Amino acid sequence: MEASLRERAYINLEANNSGQDSKVDKETMFHLADMEDLSLSSFQGNFVNIIPPHWAAISMYVDEQCQHLHVIRYEASRSPFIIRLPLNRQNLEDPDEDTFTFQDAQEELRAIIDASDATVHSARDDTESMKQKGAKTKWWAEREALNDRLKDVLANIENMWFAGFRGIFSQHQHRPELVARLHQSLDNILDKHLPSRQKLTTAKRAEKVVLDPHVLDLFIGLTYKPSPDVDVDEALTDLLYYVVDILQFNGEANAYDEIDFDSVSLRAEIYATPMLTPSSSSWTHRMHCNHTTKRQRASSMR
């Protein structure tokens, strides 16, 4: 209980330091009043650095209005990485896109659980009906249909809530030398495609915004053992919008409609993929196929 309260306090301290709106409810504040030092360094030492090597702990919570999902990744000897995802951001970017709100997910999950309980209880309480011809087949068909509904819920959460940020769950090992290589490659791509970078003098280029390694790990996480159902190119584009927003927040403004995101995403994927398994022939083949397919797609859109 105390560890949980400490975590929530830490998250809110981080949020306040980063300029985000955040609150600690009255119950939490009541318990925190009797606690010892709640500094960021003490939390890091007492709760984060004890995580075993090569492990990552993920904490998630929804705000009081159920509009934003906060996701925090903890790893020993690294500062926590916090992202806040608007649950309706797909609709914000494109009003014609379908929405999948927290309430939608909650209602569908409850419906699935209620239907699952009903089928289990019917099989247990009405054994005579289950002996009829075709009853077991029908029962299993209902169970499989519920599995499909649950799969759809999880797919919507992954694709509509997390999208490009699903890399925060990646189990790849953080390797600073590979992150540095990716940073240099991505920086070169941004220099070529962002209008703001094309206007910089040599002196100003030395003052460019340096992306946090956690952000670069999001790119690598997308291409680490990806599901065949995941559109990696679309997810990478989502992250590129995030990078542009980071730059804008730090004073480097770019208009979205002046950036060729299709071209940037293509180049970003080519650079990100070999960072993980450079000796894997299957990954090399996949990268080549993706390069060819997306180049044709980009050409057809012009």
C-alpha positions in Angstrom: 0.0 0.0 0.0 2.8 2.4 1.0 4.8 1.6 -2.1 1.8 2.3 -4.3 1.1 5.6 -2.6 4.8 6.5 -3.0 4.6 5.7 -6.7 1.5 7.9 -7.2 3.2 10.7 -5.4 6.4 10.3 -7.5 4.3 10.3 -10.7 2.6 13.5 -9.7 5.9 15.1 -8.7 7.3 14.2 -12.2 4.2 15.5 -13.9 4.3 18.8 -12.0 8.0 19.1 -12.9 7.2 18.6 -16.6 4.4 21.1 -16.6 1.5 18.6 -16.8 -1.7 19.1 -14.9 -2.0 16.5 -12.2 -3.6 15.9 -8.8 -3.1 13.7 -5.8 -6.5 12.9 -4.2 -7.2 13.6 -0.6 -6.9 10.0 0.6 -3.4 9.8 -0.9 -2.3 13.1 0.6 -3.6 11.9 4.0 -1.3 8.9 3.9 1.6 10.8 2.5 1.6 13.2 5.4 3.1 10.5 7.7 5.6 9.2 5.2 9.3 9.9 5.2 11.3 11.7 2.4 9.4 11.6 -0.9 12.2 13.1 -3.0 12.7 11.7 -6.5 16.1 10.4 -5.6 14.9 8.5 -2.6 12.1 6.9 -4.7 14.6 6.0 -7.4 16.9 4.4 -4.9 14.3 2.6 -2.7 11.9 1.4 -5.4 13.3 1.6 -8.9 16.9 0.6 -8.6 15.8 -2.7 -6.8 14.2 -3.9 -10.0 16.3 -6.9 -11.3 18.6 -6.3 -14.3 17.0 -6.8 -17.7 13.5 -6.3 -16.1 11.1 -3.5 -16.7 8.1 -2.6 -14.6 5.1 -0.9 -16.2 2.5 1.1 -14.3 -0.7 2.5 -15.8 -3.6 4.5 -14.6 -6.4 6.5 -16.1 -7.1 10.1 -15.0 -10.3 10.9 -13.1 -12.1 12.0 -16.3 -11.1 8.8 -18.1 -9.7 10.9 -20.9 -5.9 10.2 -20.6 -3.9 7.1 -20.0 -0.7 7.5 -18.0 2.0 4.9 -18.6 5.2 4.8 -16.7 8.2 2.5 -17.4 10.6 1.7 -14.6 14.1 0.2 -15.1 16.9 0.0 -12.6 19.5 2.8 -13.0 17.4 4.7 -15.4 15.0 7.5 -14.7 11.3 6.5 -15.1 9.8 7.3 -18.5 6.3 8.8 -18.3 3.9 9.3 -21.2 0.3 10.6 -21.2 -1.9 9.4 -24.0 -5.2 11.0 -24.9 -7.6 8.0 -25.3 -9.4 9.9 -28.2 -6.3 11.1 -30.0 -7.1 9.2 -33.1 -10.3 11.2 -33.4 -8.5 14.4 -32.6 -6.2 13.8 -35.6 -9.0 12.8 -37.9 -12.6 13.5 -36.9 -13.8 10.8 -39.3 -11.9 8.1 -37.4 -13.8 5.7 -35.2 -13.3 6.3 -31.4 -12.7 3.8 -28.7 -13.2 5.5 -25.3 -12.4 4.1 -21.9 -16.2 3.7 -21.4 -16.4 1.7 -24.6 -13.7 -0.7 -23.5 -15.2 -1.0 -20.0 -18.7 -1.7 -21.3 -17.5 -4.3 -23.8 -15.3 -6.0 -21.2 -18.2 -6.2 -18.8 -20.5 -7.6 -21.5 -17.9 -10.3 -22.3 -17.4 -11.2 -18.7 -21.2 -11.4 -18.1 -21.7 -13.6 -21.2 -18.8 -15.8 -20.2 -20.2 -16.3 -16.7 -23.6 -17.1 -18.3 -22.2 -19.8 -20.6 -20.2 -21.4 -17.7 -23.2 -21.4 -15.4 -25.5 -22.8 -18.0 -23.2 -25.7 -18.7 -22.9 -26.4 -14.9 -26.5 -25.9 -14.0 -28.3 -27.4 -17.0 -26.5 -30.7 -17.6 -29.5 -32.2 -19.3 -29.5 -29.6 -22.1 -25.8 -30.1 -22.6 -26.4 -33.8 -23.4 -28.6 -32.8 -26.4 -27.2 -33.2 -29.9 -25.2 -30.2 -31.0 -25.3 -28.6 -27.5 -21.6 -28.9 -26.9 -20.7 -27.6 -30.3 -22.9 -24.6 -29.8 -21.4 -24.0 -26.4 -17.8 -24.0 -27.7 -18.9 -21.8 -30.6 -20.2 -19.2 -28.1 -16.9 -19.4 -26.1 -14.9 -18.9 -29.3 -17.0 -15.9 -30.2 -16.3 -14.4 -26.8 -12.6 -15.0 -27.4 -12.8 -13.1 -30.7 -14.6 -10.2 -29.0 -11.9 -10.0 -26.3 -9.3 -10.1 -29.1 -11.0 -7.1 -30.8 -11.0 -5.2 -27.5 -7.3 -5.7 -27.0 -6.5 -4.9 -30.6 -8.4 -1.6 -30.3 -6.5 -0.8 -27.1 -3.2 -1.6 -28.8 -3.9 0.2 -32.1 -6.1 3.1 -31.0 -4.7 3.9 -27.5 -1.1 3.0 -27.8 -0.4 3.0 -31.5 3.2 4.0 -32.0 3.8 4.1 -28.3 3.4 0.3 -27.9 7.2 0.2 -27.9 7.1 1.2 -24.2 6.2 -2.5 -23.5 9.1 -3.9 -25.5 11.4 -6.4 -23.8 14.5 -5.5 -25.8 17.6 -4.8 -23.8 18.6 -1.1 -23.6 21.9 -0.7 -25.4 23.3 2.8 -25.3 25.6 2.3 -28.3 22.8 1.3 -30.5 20.6 4.1 -29.2 23.4 6.6 -30.1 23.6 5.2 -33.6 19.8 5.5 -34.1 19.9 9.0 -32.7 22.5 10.0 -35.3 20.6 8.4 -38.1 17.3 9.9 -37.1 18.9 13.3 -36.6 20.2 13.1 -40.2 16.7 12.2 -41.4 15.2 15.2 -39.5 17.8 17.5 -40.9 16.8 16.5 -44.4 13.0 16.6 -44.0 12.2 19.3 -41.4 11.8 22.8 -42.7 13.2 24.2 -39.4 16.4 22.2 -39.9 17.0 23.4 -43.4 17.2 27.0 -42.2 19.7 26.4 -39.4 23.2 27.9 -39.6 26.2 25.8 -38.6 26.3 27.4 -35.2 22.6 26.8 -34.6 22.9 23.1 -35.7 25.1 22.6 -32.7 22.2 23.7 -30.4 19.6 21.3 -31.8 17.3 19.5 -29.3 18.7 16.2 -28.1 16.0 13.5 -27.9 15.9 11.6 -24.7 17.1 7.9 -25.0 13.7 6.7 -23.8 12.1 8.3 -26.9 14.6 6.5 -29.1 13.9 3.2 -27.3 10.2 3.7 -28.4 11.4 3.5 -32.0 13.5 0.4 -31.4 10.7 -1.2 -29.4 8.4 -1.0 -32.4 10.6 -3.2 -34.5 11.6 -5.7 -31.8 9.7 -9.0 -32.5 6.7 -7.2 -34.1 3.4 -8.9 -34.5 2.5 -9.6 -38.2 -0.8 -7.8 -37.6 1.0 -4.5 -36.7 1.4 -1.8 -39.3 4.9 -0.8 -38.3 5.1 2.1 -40.8 1.9 3.7 -39.4 3.1 3.3 -35.9 6.5 4.9 -36.8 4.6 7.8 -38.3 2.8 8.2 -35.0 6.1 8.4 -33.2 7.4 10.9 -35.7 4.5 13.2 -34.9 5.5 12.9 -31.3 9.1 13.9 -32.1 7.9 16.9 -34.1 5.8 17.9 -31.0 8.8 17.5 -28.7 10.8 19.8 -31.0 8.0 22.3 -31.2 7.7 22.3 -27.4 11.4 23.2 -27.3 11.0 26.1 -29.7 11.6 24.3 -33.0 8.4 24.9 -34.9 7.3 22.9 -38.0 4.0 22.8 -39.8 2.7 19.3 -40.2 1.6 19.9 -43.8 5.1 20.9 -44.8 6.6 17.5 -43.7 6.6 14.4 -46.0 5.8 11.9 -43.2 5.6 9.0 -45.6 9.2 9.5 -46.7 10.5 10.2 -43.2 8.8 7.1 -41.8 10.2 4.9 -44.6 13.8 6.1 -43.9 13.2 5.8 -40.1 12.2 2.2 -40.4 15.2 1.3 -42.5 17.5 2.8 -39.9 15.7 1.4 -36.8 15.2 -2.2 -37.8 18.8 -3.4 -38.2 19.7 -1.9 -34.8 18.3 -5.0 -33.1 19.5 -8.1 -34.9 22.0 -7.0 -37.6 23.0 -10.6 -38.2 19.5 -12.0 -38.7 18.9 -12.9 -42.4 15.1 -13.0 -41.8 15.2 -9.4 -40.5 17.3 -8.4 -43.4 14.8 -10.0 -45.8 11.9 -8.3 -44.1 13.6 -4.9 -44.2 14.3 -5.3 -47.9 10.6 -6.2 -48.6 9.4 -3.3 -46.5 11.7 -0.9 -48.3 10.4 -2.1 -51.7 6.7 -2.1 -50.7 6.7 1.2 -49.0 8.7 2.9 -51.8 6.0 1.7 -54.3 3.3 2.9 -51.9 4.9 6.3 -51.5 5.4 6.7 -55.3 1.8 5.9 -56.0 0.6 8.6 -53.5 2.4 11.4 -55.3 
